[in-house]
Amino acid sequence: MKELIGNCVRCNKAVYCRDGFFDGVHHKGKLFCMDCNEKVKLEESMNR
């Protein structure tokens, strides 16, 4: 079963809950797909 949760705030890709598993990341109040989450984490680590 696949249920739409929302869209990634960065790339607008659809983020789903698949068979009870969230296929994305909720980070600092925003919804990200897995690819964009990795980019955000990398950018944050470079800015420290």
VENTA-V284616 format. One record per residue. RES is the residue in one letter. OMEGA is omega in degrees with one decimal (* if undefined). D_LAST is the distance of its C-alpha to the last C-alpha in whole Angstrom. Layout:
# VENTA-V284616
RES/OMEGA/D_LAST ; RES/OMEGA/D_LAST
This chain:
# VENTA-V284616
M/-177.6/40 ; K/-179.1/37 ; E/178.9/36 ; L/177.0/34 ; I/-179.6/31 ; G/179.6/30 ; N/176.7/28 ; C/-178.4/24 ; V/-176.9/23 ; R/-175.7/21 ; C/178.5/24 ; N/176.9/27 ; K/178.3/28 ; A/178.3/30 ; V/-173.5/29 ; Y/164.9/31 ; C/-176.7/32 ; R/179.0/34 ; D/177.2/37 ; G/179.9/35 ; F/-179.6/31 ; F/-175.7/29 ; D/-178.6/28 ; G/-177.6/24 ; V/172.8/21 ; H/-173.2/21 ; H/179.0/17 ; K/176.5/17 ; G/-178.4/20 ; K/-179.4/21 ; L/179.9/22 ; F/169.0/21 ; C/-176.6/23 ; M/-179.5/22 ; D/-179.3/21 ; C/177.5/19 ; N/178.0/17 ; E/179.2/16 ; K/-180.0/15 ; V/178.9/13 ; K/178.8/11 ; L/179.1/10 ; E/179.5/9 ; E/180.0/7 ; S/178.4/6 ; M/-178.0/6 ; N/-178.7/4 ; R/*/0
